[in-house]
Amino acid sequence: MVAICPEGQLVWGMQLPVQSKSKTFAEPWEVDAGPAELLAVTKAVDASGGFYVAVCDHTAIPADPIGEHMRTTWYDTWTTLGWLAAATERVYLMSHVSILSYKHPLFTAKSVCTLDALSNGRAILGAGAGHLQGEFEVLGIDFASRGKLLDEALPAVIAALEEEFPDCGGAFNISGNVGIAPRPVQSPRPPVWIGGSSAAAIRRAATFGDGWLPQGNPKDEMKPFLDSLAQQREELGKHPAEAGAITDWIYLGEPGWDTGARPVLSGKADEIAASLREYADMGVRHLQVRFPSRTVEELIDQITAFGAEVAPLL
């Protein structure tokens, strides 16, 4: 078990804008945004005490109705995190999530080890099974086998994160005769947080993970998942996992503009903090927050205000 969240504190992080321009969550201003805006937001999270920044993982988006909604801009996960590592000082750098079934586990381990070494111990591997069938097909990977492939890859990746010459059996039969360096700074390895909200994802988080990254479960639906994770960890004789949550959209103050149909938690700092502390009461250790915004400047203002006024109350 690798634990990084400070005891008694509910920490917060962000999945970054611009890196992905999916219509599911991208604001209109992001369509024309690029590296400058991505970097500015990341620096704001780092300066405001954010615990992590995260980027997602897609290789090739199919040209179909789903792909039209997702759009094709998805900056490469590890290239982006490595670039951001050089521009930040404290914030952890996370894949949310890396699709391990897309490549041999030693490729993933090499990326995480390198990022951790270059960032002085700030890498988090968020791992998941993937969901975009057309992407699996174009990469020549059986979509129906994605869960099995992830289950096979996780032990191999973890072994390679822990040992320079990993020795593990399983589907990849890595037998200690190849080495991976540079080695990560974090000891015994960078944490592995499992993404997804299915029963299989909870099982993986219990079996392999140090933490859990749910995929947008509403707060009032979180407890059964958290209880199941805690029970499975206890049955396996493991310490509680560092479970996370994705919050509703947050706006410090009152927007004064139409934020759309999405649920937005707005108001004073103490009101927002009181609502967020309810996650901690259920066993959540880290929150992924998000802020509606009309410009990058407004987003940075919200991040800065959240870090200064809300985070100290968590």
N, C-alpha and C positions, 0 to 999 in steps of 0.2 A: 504494500500500500504506500503510495506516494501522496502526501498531503501538503498542499501549498496555501490553502486559505487560512488566514489568521483566526485564531480561536476567538469566539465571542463577537465577531464582526461580520456583518453582511456586506460583502464586497460587490462591486458592479463592473460591468464591462459592456462593450458594444460590438456588434457586427457592423463593419464599416460600410458607409455608403460608397457609391461610385465604382467600387471594385466589381460589383454586380449591378446591372441596371434592369433587373427583372421588374415587371409591372406589379408584381405581388407586393413589393415594399419600397421601390425607388420613388423618390419625390420628383416632380416635374423638372426641378432645376438640375437634377443629376444627369439628365440626358446629354447636356452639352458640357458636363464637368469632366475633368481628367486628373492627371497626377497631382497638380497643384492643390486642388480641393481635397483629394484623398489624403495628401500629406498634412494639410492644415488641420483636418478633423482629427487625424491620428495624434498629432502633436497636442491638440487641445485635450484629448482624453488622457494622454500621458501627464500633461501639466496639471490636470484637475484631479489626479489621484485615481483614475480608472485602473482596475485590476488587470484587464486584458482588452485587446482589440482582436477581432476575428475576421477572417475572410473565408469564403466558400470555395468549392471545388467542382468545376465543370470543365470539360475539355472541348466538346463539340456539341452545339445545340442543334437538334433536328429542325429542318425547315417545314414545320407543320404547325397546326394551331397552338399546341403547347409551346413550341419553340418561339412562335411569334409573340406570345405573352412573356416568355422568359427573356427574350432578346439574346443577342449573341455575345455581348460584352461580359466576359467573366475573366478578370485578370488572373493569371496563373497563381495558384495558392502560395507555393514556396518562394517563387521569385518575388512576389509582392511582400511577403513577410520578411524576407531577407533585406529588401530595400528599406522597409520601415524600421527594421532593427537598427540600422545605422543612424536613423533620425530621431530615435527615442532613447530614454534612459532607464525607465523603471517598469513600464507596462509589459505584461506578458503578451506573447504573440501566438495566436491560436488558429489552427485550421478548424473551421466549423461548417461542414466537416470534410475531412479528406476521405475519398472513396478508395479504400484499401484494395478492393477487388480489381481496380484498373491496372495494377502493376505488381510486379514481384515485391514481396515485403522488404527486401534489402534496399530497393530504391526508396521506399518510404522511410526506412530507418536512416539511410544516408542523409536524406533531406532534413529530418528532425535533428539528428546529431549535429549536422553542420549549422543549422539555425541556432541551436542551443549554444554551440561554441562561439559563433559570431556575435550573439546577443548577450554573452556572459550569463547564461543560464535562465533564459526567459521563454523557452519554447513550451507549448502545450500541444500535444497531438489530440485533436478531436477527430474521431473516426466514426464512419457510418457505412451503411450498406448501399446507399444510392437509391434513386427513385425514377430516373429518366430512362425509360425502356429504349427509346430510339438511340440514345447515346451509347448504351451497352451494345446494341446491335451493330452500330458503325465501328465500334472498337473490337468487335468480334468476341464479345463475352456474353455468356448465357445469362440473361436477365433473371431467370427463375432460380439460378444458382447463386445469386449475389449474397444471400445470407450465409450459405455454406462457405463461400469463398472468404467472406469476412472472418468467420469463425476459424478458418485455417490460417489466415494471414496474421491475426492478432497475436497469437503466441510467438510467431516467428519475429514480428516487429519488436515485441517487448523483449525478447531474448537478445536481439541485436542492439537495443537501447541500453541494456544492462551490461553486456559483455562485448569486448572488442572482438573476440572470436566466439560468436554464439554457437551453442550446441543444443539443438532441439530437433526432435523427430518430426512427425506429422507429415503433411502433404509436401512440404518443401525440403524436408530431410537435410537441414543445414547442420553439418556435423563438426563444426569447430575447426575446419581447415581453411576458412577465409576470414579476413579481418576487416573491420570498418572503423575508420578514423577520419576526421578528428572525433574525439570522444566528447560527449556532452558534459557541460559543467555541472548540471544538477546531478545529485547523487541520491539514490542509486541510478536514477534515470529521470528524464522529463515525465510528467504525468500524462496518463492516457485517459481521456474523457470520451465516453461513448454517446453518440447522438442517436436520437429516435425515440418514439413514444409507443412502439408496439411491445407486446409481451416479449418478443425475441430481443428487442433492444434492452429492455430491463434485465433480461437474463444475461446478456453480454456485459452490461454495466456491472452486474453483481459478480460475474465470473472473472472477467478480464480487466475491468476498468478501475480507475481511481476516482472517477467522477462520472456524472450523468448530465447530458445536454438534451433536455426535452425539446420537442419541435412545436412550440407555440401552444401548449396546453393552457387553457384558461385557469386562473387561480383556483376557482371553486371546483376544478376537476383534478387538481394535482395530488391530493392526499392519497387516493388509492394507489397511484403509481409510486409515490414515495414510501408508502407502507410496504408494498410488495418488494421494492428494492431493499429496504432495511431488513425485511424478513429473510430474503434470500442471502444477503450478506451475512446475517447472523448464522444461518444454517451452514454456510460455508466457512464459518469461523473467521470472518474478515471484519476489519474495522468499518464503520459506516462510510459510504462513499460520499464524496463532495458533490452533492446534488445541486443543480442549477434550475433556473426558471427564466422564461422570456416574459417580460412584463407587458401589460398594455402600453400603448403609447403614452408618453408623459410630457406635459407642458407646464413648466413652472410659471405661475401666474394664470391669466386667462388669455387664450389665443386672440380673441377679437377678430377671427377670420374663420372661414369654413374649413374645418380639418377633415371633412368627408365622413363616411359611415363608420370608420374604424373607431374602436373604443379608445378614448383619451382620458387619462387621469390628470386633471389640472387642479390648480389651486395654490395655496401657500405651502412653503417647504415642510412645515410640521404635519400638515394634512397628507401630503404625498408620502412622507416618511412613515407615518402611522400605517398607511395602507400597505406599503412595501414590507414593513416589519411582520406582517401577517405571514409572509413567505417563510421567514425565519422560524416562526412558531410551528411550522409544518416540517422543519428540518432542512430547508433550503440554505445553502451556504454562499451562493453567488447568483447575481441577477444580471441578465442581459437586458439593458434598457434601450429605448428608442424614442426619438423625439420628432414630432411633426415639424416641418420647416418649409419656408418658401425660398430661402436662400442659404448658401453655405454659412454666411455670417450669422443668420438667425440660429442655425444648428449649433455653431460654436458658442454663441451666447447661452444657449440652453445647457450645453455640456458644462460650461464654466460655472453657471449658476447652480446646476445640480451638484457638481463637485464641492462647491463652497457652502451651500445651504442645506442640501438634503442628505448627502453622504455622511456628514458627521452625526446625523441623527439615527443612522441605521445601527 
